C-alpha cells in the first residue's frame, strides 16, 4: 500500500500482533502521513480474533487487510475447516463497508530457481479446494495455470483465501518470488460499500 493512498484518511488504526509493526509502519509510511497530518494509532492485538468487536468499535471505518488473511490458516493450524469458514465469512462481516485485502493465495517450491514469472493477472474471483495443490495435477484450470506460470514443484500450500472476496469481485493475482526456490501467488482486491447496497 502506498503512502499516497494512506494520506486520504484522517486517522489510521493499525491492528497487529507483531511488536515491530509500529516501527515498520512508521518507517514505510511515516513521512507521508506526517505530511498529511494523518493520525496513527497502534493496537497490539489479533485482528482476526477481534474482528467483530473492531467493526462495532469503528462502525464507519474502511478496512484493509495487509498480509493478514493468508496467515489465518497458521493461527488455526489444527482447525483448517474452521479457519476456511471464518475466511469465507469476512465478506459478510464487512458488508456495507469499503474494504480490501492483499494476501497469500498459494505458496510453494519452484522447479527451477528464479523461474520467469508473469507479474500479475486480472481475473474474476475464484473458488478453491482446501489443502495442498499437487503441482499441475489438482485444482481447477486456473490453479493449474498459476502453478505452471511459476514452474511449480511438489505440493503447494493453499492459504484458504480463494473465497474471501464476494463472487464477481475483480481481483489481481500477483506473483511474488519469495526466494530463489520458493514463490507465492498473492490475491488482491477491493470491495466498495456501494457494491453491497441493494
Secondary structure, DSSP 8 states (H G I E B T S, - for coil): --HHHHTT-SEEEEEES-TTHHHHHHHHHHHHHHHTT-EEEEEES-TTTTHHHHHHHTTT--EEEES-GGGHHHHTTT-HHHHHHHHHHHHHHTTTS-EEEEEEEEEEEBSSTT----SEEEEE-----SSEEETTTSS-HHHHHHHHHTTB-SEEEE-S-TTSS-TT-EEEEEEEEEETTEEEEEEEEEE-HHHH--
